[in-house]
Amino acid sequence: MPSVTLVDVFTHAGAGGNPCPVVSDARDLDAEAMRDVARRYGHESGFALPSEDPAHDLRLRFFVPNHEMEMCAHATLGVLWVLAREGRLPDAPVRVATGSGSVTGFVSRRGADAWGVAITQPVGRVRSLADAQSVDIRAALGLGRDALAARPIHNAVTSRIKTLVPMRDAAALNALAPAGGAVEAACTRVGSTGLYPYAVLDGPARLFEARQFPRASGYPEDAATGIAAAALAFGLLQDGLIEPDDRPIRILQGRAMGRLSEIRVRLGFAGGRPVGCLLEGDVAPATPAH
């Protein structure tokens, strides 16, 4: 049985977050053994391996109960936090190989048993869905037009495609109760890995709230989804809901699950054009309930 450290990633005010099982030395595990860890815990899990090339400091693999994932932001932050706690990270930025490409991690000590963690994501791409596709998404979520804000539904991606659904307000957002089969079917038809409905809480303060309904992960909802939050940041930029600068965007998630979480995104610009972003969040040892 591998040694597993369970952490909560993207915590808010010291609580909530997405539970993440971490295996900080997975050299003796094959793919099925890694998947067994995810099945046993019921959460997306991160596994650290030696790098296979000199361009990276380590390699990460990610599994949900149903299959392997190319990239998982909260598991990447969780693995880096655990490795920092174990004293196994270089002082310089950490070069990480993932199934979706290279990620750079930044880890800084904040005190006893506390580290700040951030990772890079590439520039986002955003595409508005056709009317028929938008109708399909609304049907999967059980939504009438009055529950939506007057903005397009987008497919957006940094590492995996997420469908951004603009809700009228947080009450409508947190009343959602979609059927898992409907979500999977709709995501498959529009080429998405999850539906990410969101609401504006405080536009000038750059504060938003969202929920993530994954296509086929083996669980119905995520408490915090960094990849979706990064995609959302670029969708907000395209829709003019945020100014083109690097001030932090705060995205709350998980309220309807009783695990309120907080993801922070900072967009990066060069010559006035977006070039990528940083995903940041707080990590803590998992609470006894897990």
Secondary structure, DSSP 8 states (H G I E B T S, - for coil): ----EEEEEEEBTTB--EEEEEES--TT--HHHHHHHHHHHTS-EEEEEE-SSTT-SEEEEEE-SSSEES--HHHHHHHHHHHHHTT-S-SS-EEEEETTEEEEEEEEEEETTEEEEEEEEE--EEEE--HHHHHHHHHHHT--GGGB-SS--EEEESSSEEEEEEBS-HHHHHT----HHHHHHHHHHHT-SEEEEEEEEETTTTEEEE-BEESSSSSS-BS--HHHHHHHHHHHHHTTSS-SS-S-EEEEE-GGGT--EEEEEEEEEETTEEEEEEEEEEEEE--TT-
